[in-house]
């Protein structure tokens, strides 16, 4: 069997180890789109009632669902792993640079180019700035949970992945709001700073603290085995919460989508370009720096993927359920799995070329 065939067989085995929710996430998202649009058309009253359940501009049903999404994901993060950052400093430096100095700004540029200029004639004029804002929110925070799956599929170094995710989460506590505020301001979009900081508190700080307290309690009472049992048990809860949120979103967005079905396809274009651009840039920079392939693979995937759960929550809090920003972040969820699996395939198939450096 050739090296390429062995690599494909290994990917197939590891992909089979993914849960059905993870493996078919794009299918579930597509079904939620259909269900949300249908339910929004048939039952507009209940959806509007849910939309009005707000306290201090925070929608309570969505806040509960977002916590159910985010806390199980943050439970995987071990901040003690940050002590291993020095062991992989080249890969860490590349990934941090891509995540915080390249990706948000490249997405803003692509949003201005495609949504604000090239595709503008085919988009609702009143939503163009909101679409760009959603794309910026999508790219402003690196993925926290699914990267563990992508790293496993590329035979990535588990210690590097864990330390990189822990470091990104620590940076996100202080950098998310300033980066989003800067780019929204440059896009001439009014920044509701109080709502932005409230979103950071509600959807980053508090879930992170709660997850770490829960993690410590599990490790103290039952060790690593108890933690792994809990992660396995609650993972479906996180994904079900995500899918339920999408049904609500599309329940509100249904009329707009039916009137402009081309919108989703057009929004996907800058997202796809920025994923491949950032993944490729991280991969090549790691090769130039002399990082091992087991570091370069997850680095490319972390550099390209997005914390779409946070993006969805922030878009709803800042701009509302029915906004173009919320729709743009949901398109990111729709394309995440197939696009990242294609990056996994590219990284794995090019291992021989990479290591010849």
C-alpha positions as CSV (number, residue, x, y, z in Angstrom):
1,X,0.0,0.0,0.0
2,X,1.4,3.5,-0.9
3,X,2.0,6.2,1.7
4,X,-1.0,8.2,0.3
5,X,-3.3,5.2,0.5
6,X,-2.2,4.5,4.1
7,X,-2.8,8.1,5.0
8,X,-6.3,8.0,3.5
9,X,-7.1,4.7,5.3
10,X,-5.9,6.3,8.6
11,X,-8.2,9.3,8.0
12,X,-11.1,7.0,7.3
13,X,-10.5,5.1,10.6
14,X,-10.2,8.3,12.7
15,X,-13.2,9.9,11.0
16,X,-15.2,6.8,11.9
17,X,-14.3,7.5,15.5
18,X,-16.1,10.8,15.4
19,X,-19.6,10.9,16.8
20,X,-22.5,10.9,14.3
21,X,-23.3,14.5,15.4
22,X,-19.7,15.6,14.5
23,X,-19.4,13.5,11.3
24,X,-22.7,14.8,9.9
25,X,-22.8,18.2,11.4
26,X,-23.3,19.9,8.0
27,X,-26.4,17.6,7.3
28,X,-27.9,18.5,10.7
29,X,-27.3,22.2,10.1
30,X,-29.0,21.9,6.7
31,X,-32.0,20.1,8.2
32,X,-32.2,22.8,10.9
33,X,-32.3,25.5,8.2
34,X,-35.3,23.8,6.6
35,X,-37.0,23.2,9.9
36,X,-36.4,26.7,11.1
37,X,-37.8,28.3,8.0
38,X,-40.8,26.1,8.0
39,X,-41.6,26.6,11.6
40,X,-41.0,30.4,11.4
41,X,-43.6,30.5,8.5
42,X,-46.1,28.3,10.3
43,X,-45.7,29.6,13.9
44,X,-44.5,33.2,13.7
45,X,-46.2,34.1,17.0
46,X,-44.1,31.8,19.3
47,X,-40.9,32.8,17.6
48,X,-41.6,36.5,18.1
49,X,-42.4,35.8,21.8
50,X,-39.1,34.1,22.2
51,X,-37.4,37.0,20.6
52,X,-38.9,39.4,23.1
53,X,-37.6,37.5,26.1
54,X,-34.7,39.9,26.8
55,X,-33.0,41.3,29.9
56,X,-30.4,44.1,29.3
57,X,-30.4,43.3,25.5
58,X,-29.6,39.7,26.2
59,X,-32.1,37.1,24.9
60,X,-32.6,34.6,27.7
61,X,-33.5,31.5,25.7
62,X,-30.5,32.0,23.5
63,X,-28.2,32.7,26.4
64,X,-29.2,29.4,28.0
65,X,-28.6,27.6,24.7
66,X,-25.2,29.3,24.2
67,X,-24.1,28.3,27.6
68,X,-25.1,24.7,26.9
69,X,-23.0,24.9,23.7
70,X,-19.9,26.6,25.1
71,X,-19.4,25.2,28.6
72,X,-18.9,21.5,27.5
73,X,-16.4,22.7,24.9
74,X,-14.4,24.8,27.4
75,X,-14.5,21.9,29.8
76,X,-11.8,20.2,27.6
77,X,-9.4,23.1,28.0
78,X,-6.6,22.5,30.5
79,X,-4.8,25.8,31.4
80,X,-2.0,23.9,33.0
81,X,-1.1,22.9,29.4
82,X,0.1,26.5,28.9
83,X,3.3,25.4,30.6
84,X,4.1,23.4,27.5
85,X,4.0,26.5,25.2
86,X,7.8,26.8,25.2
87,X,8.2,23.3,23.8
88,X,6.4,24.2,20.6
89,X,7.2,27.9,20.4
90,X,7.6,28.0,16.6
91,X,4.2,26.5,15.9
92,X,2.6,28.5,18.8
93,X,4.0,31.8,17.3
94,X,2.7,31.0,13.8
95,X,-0.7,30.1,15.1
96,X,-1.1,33.1,17.4
97,X,0.0,35.4,14.6
98,X,-2.5,33.9,12.1
99,X,-5.4,33.8,14.7
100,X,-5.0,37.4,16.0
101,X,-2.9,39.4,13.4
102,X,-4.1,37.9,10.1
103,X,-7.4,36.1,10.2
104,X,-9.8,38.9,11.6
105,X,-8.2,41.5,9.3
106,X,-8.2,39.3,6.2
107,X,-11.8,38.4,6.8
108,X,-12.7,42.1,7.1
109,X,-10.9,42.8,3.9
110,X,-12.7,40.0,2.1
111,X,-16.0,41.1,3.5
112,X,-15.5,44.7,2.3
113,X,-14.3,43.4,-1.1
114,X,-17.0,40.7,-1.8
115,X,-20.0,41.7,0.3
116,X,-19.5,45.5,0.3
117,X,-18.5,45.8,-3.3
118,X,-18.6,42.8,-5.8
119,X,-21.8,41.1,-4.5
120,X,-23.5,44.3,-3.3
121,X,-26.0,44.5,-6.2
122,X,-27.4,41.0,-5.3
123,X,-27.8,41.6,-1.6
124,X,-30.4,43.5,0.4
125,X,-28.9,47.0,0.7
126,X,-30.0,47.5,4.3
127,X,-28.2,44.4,5.5
128,X,-24.8,44.7,3.7
129,X,-23.0,46.3,6.7
130,X,-24.6,43.7,9.0
131,X,-23.3,40.9,6.9
132,X,-19.8,42.3,7.0
133,X,-20.1,42.6,10.8
134,X,-21.1,38.9,11.1
135,X,-18.1,37.8,9.0
136,X,-15.8,39.9,11.3
137,X,-17.4,38.3,14.4
138,X,-16.9,34.8,12.9
139,X,-13.2,35.4,12.3
140,X,-12.4,37.2,15.5
141,X,-12.1,34.2,17.7
142,X,-10.2,30.9,17.1
143,X,-12.1,27.6,17.5
144,X,-11.9,25.9,20.9
145,X,-13.6,22.5,20.6
146,X,-13.7,21.0,17.1
147,X,-10.0,21.6,16.6
148,X,-9.4,18.6,18.9
149,X,-11.2,16.5,16.3
150,X,-9.3,18.0,13.4
151,X,-6.0,17.5,15.2
152,X,-6.8,13.9,15.9
153,X,-7.6,13.4,12.2
154,X,-4.2,14.7,11.2
155,X,-2.2,12.7,13.8
156,X,-1.5,16.1,15.4
157,X,0.6,16.5,18.6
158,X,-2.0,16.4,21.4
159,X,0.2,18.5,23.7
160,X,0.6,21.2,21.1
161,X,-3.1,21.3,20.4
162,X,-4.0,21.6,24.0
163,X,-1.5,24.2,24.9
164,X,-2.4,26.3,21.8
165,X,-6.2,26.2,22.6
166,X,-5.5,27.1,26.2
167,X,-3.3,30.1,25.1
168,X,-5.9,31.2,22.5
169,X,-8.6,31.1,25.2
170,X,-6.5,33.2,27.5
171,X,-5.9,35.8,24.7
172,X,-9.5,35.8,23.8
173,X,-10.5,37.1,27.3
174,X,-8.7,40.4,26.6
175,X,-8.4,40.6,22.8
176,X,-11.9,39.6,21.4
177,X,-13.7,42.9,22.2
178,X,-10.9,45.3,21.1
179,X,-10.4,43.4,17.8
180,X,-14.1,43.3,17.0
181,X,-14.6,46.9,18.0
182,X,-11.7,48.1,15.9
183,X,-12.8,46.3,12.8
184,X,-16.4,47.2,13.1
185,X,-15.4,50.8,13.6
186,X,-13.2,50.7,10.5
187,X,-16.3,49.3,8.7
188,X,-18.2,52.4,9.8
189,X,-20.5,50.1,11.8
190,X,-21.7,51.6,15.1
191,X,-20.2,49.6,18.0
192,X,-22.5,49.2,21.0
193,X,-19.5,48.9,23.4
194,X,-21.7,48.1,26.5
195,X,-23.3,45.2,24.7
196,X,-20.0,44.0,23.3
197,X,-18.4,43.9,26.7
198,X,-21.5,42.2,28.2
199,X,-21.2,39.6,25.5
200,X,-17.6,38.9,26.3
201,X,-18.5,38.6,30.0
202,X,-21.5,36.3,29.4
203,X,-20.1,34.1,26.6
204,X,-16.3,34.0,27.3
205,X,-15.5,34.9,30.9
206,X,-18.3,33.3,32.9
207,X,-18.5,30.1,30.8
208,X,-14.7,29.7,31.0
209,X,-14.7,30.2,34.8
210,X,-17.7,27.8,35.2
211,X,-16.0,25.1,33.0
212,X,-12.7,25.3,34.8
213,X,-14.4,25.0,38.3
214,X,-16.4,22.0,37.0
215,X,-13.2,20.5,35.5
216,X,-11.3,20.8,38.8
217,X,-14.2,19.3,40.7
218,X,-14.3,16.3,38.3
219,X,-10.6,15.7,38.5
220,X,-10.6,16.0,42.3
221,X,-13.4,13.5,42.7
222,X,-12.8,10.9,40.0
223,X,-9.6,11.8,38.1
224,X,-9.2,11.8,34.3
225,X,-11.6,8.9,33.9
226,X,-14.4,11.0,35.5
227,X,-13.6,13.9,33.2
228,X,-13.7,11.8,30.1
229,X,-17.0,10.1,31.1
230,X,-18.5,13.6,31.6
231,X,-17.2,14.9,28.3
232,X,-18.6,11.9,26.4
233,X,-22.0,12.3,28.1
234,X,-22.4,16.1,27.6
235,X,-21.0,16.4,24.1
236,X,-24.4,15.6,22.5
237,X,-26.0,18.3,24.7
238,X,-23.6,20.9,23.3
239,X,-24.4,20.0,19.7
240,X,-28.2,19.7,20.3
241,X,-28.1,23.2,21.8
242,X,-26.3,24.5,18.7
243,X,-28.9,23.0,16.4
244,X,-31.8,24.3,18.5
245,X,-30.2,27.8,18.3
246,X,-30.0,27.4,14.5
247,X,-33.7,26.5,14.3
248,X,-34.6,29.7,16.2
249,X,-32.3,31.8,14.0
250,X,-33.7,30.5,10.8
251,X,-37.2,30.8,12.2
252,X,-36.6,34.6,12.3
253,X,-34.6,34.7,9.1
254,X,-36.9,32.5,7.0
255,X,-38.7,35.3,5.1
256,X,-35.5,37.0,4.2
257,X,-33.8,33.8,3.0
258,X,-36.8,32.7,0.9
259,X,-36.8,36.1,-0.7
260,X,-33.0,36.0,-1.3
261,X,-31.8,32.4,-1.4
262,X,-28.6,33.5,-3.1
263,X,-27.5,35.3,0.1
264,X,-26.2,32.2,1.7
265,X,-24.1,31.2,-1.3
266,X,-22.6,34.7,-1.6
267,X,-21.8,34.8,2.1
268,X,-20.0,31.5,1.9
269,X,-17.5,32.8,-0.7
270,X,-15.4,35.0,1.6
271,X,-15.6,32.4,4.4
272,X,-14.2,29.7,2.1
273,X,-11.4,31.9,0.8
274,X,-10.3,33.0,4.2
275,X,-10.3,29.4,5.5
276,X,-8.0,28.1,2.8
277,X,-5.8,31.2,2.8
278,X,-5.2,31.1,6.6
279,X,-4.7,27.3,6.7
280,X,-2.3,27.5,3.8
281,X,-0.3,30.4,5.3
282,X,0.0,28.7,8.7
283,X,1.1,25.4,7.0
284,X,3.7,27.1,4.9
285,X,5.1,29.3,7.7
286,X,5.4,26.2,9.9
287,X,7.3,24.5,7.2
288,X,9.7,27.5,6.9
289,X,10.2,27.5,10.6
290,X,11.0,23.8,10.8
291,X,8.0,22.7,12.9
292,X,7.2,19.0,12.9
293,X,4.3,18.0,10.7
294,X,2.4,16.9,13.9
295,X,2.5,20.6,14.9
296,X,2.0,22.1,11.5
297,X,-1.2,20.1,10.8
298,X,-3.2,21.3,13.9
299,X,-1.6,24.8,13.6
300,X,-3.1,25.1,10.1
301,X,-6.5,23.9,11.3
302,X,-6.5,26.1,14.4
303,X,-5.4,29.0,12.2
304,X,-8.3,28.5,9.8
305,X,-11.3,27.4,12.0
306,X,-13.6,29.7,13.9
307,X,-15.3,29.7,17.3
308,X,-18.7,29.9,15.6
309,X,-20.7,29.3,18.8
310,X,-19.3,32.6,20.2
311,X,-19.8,34.3,16.9
312,X,-23.5,33.3,16.8
313,X,-24.0,34.5,20.4
314,X,-22.2,37.8,19.9
315,X,-24.1,38.5,16.6
316,X,-27.5,37.9,18.3
317,X,-26.5,40.1,21.3
318,X,-25.1,43.0,19.2
319,X,-27.5,43.0,16.2
320,X,-30.5,40.8,17.0
321,X,-32.0,37.6,15.8
322,X,-33.2,38.9,12.5
323,X,-29.9,40.6,11.5
324,X,-27.7,39.9,8.6
325,X,-24.8,39.5,11.1
326,X,-26.6,36.5,12.7
327,X,-27.2,34.9,9.3
328,X,-23.6,35.4,8.3
329,X,-22.3,33.6,11.4
330,X,-24.7,30.7,10.7
331,X,-23.3,30.3,7.2
332,X,-20.0,29.8,8.9
333,X,-21.5,26.9,10.8
334,X,-22.9,25.4,7.6
335,X,-19.6,25.2,5.8
336,X,-17.3,24.4,8.8
337,X,-17.3,20.6,8.7
338,X,-16.9,19.9,4.9
339,X,-14.3,22.7,4.5
340,X,-12.2,21.7,7.5
341,X,-12.3,18.0,6.5
342,X,-10.9,19.1,3.1
343,X,-8.1,20.9,4.9
344,X,-7.4,17.7,6.9
345,X,-7.2,15.8,3.6
346,X,-4.8,18.3,2.1
347,X,-2.6,18.4,5.2
348,X,-2.4,14.6,5.4
349,X,-1.8,14.0,1.7
350,X,1.1,16.5,1.7
351,X,2.9,15.1,4.7
352,X,5.7,13.6,2.4
353,X,6.2,16.9,0.7
354,X,6.2,18.8,4.0
355,X,8.8,16.6,5.6
356,X,11.2,16.8,2.6
357,X,11.9,20.4,3.9
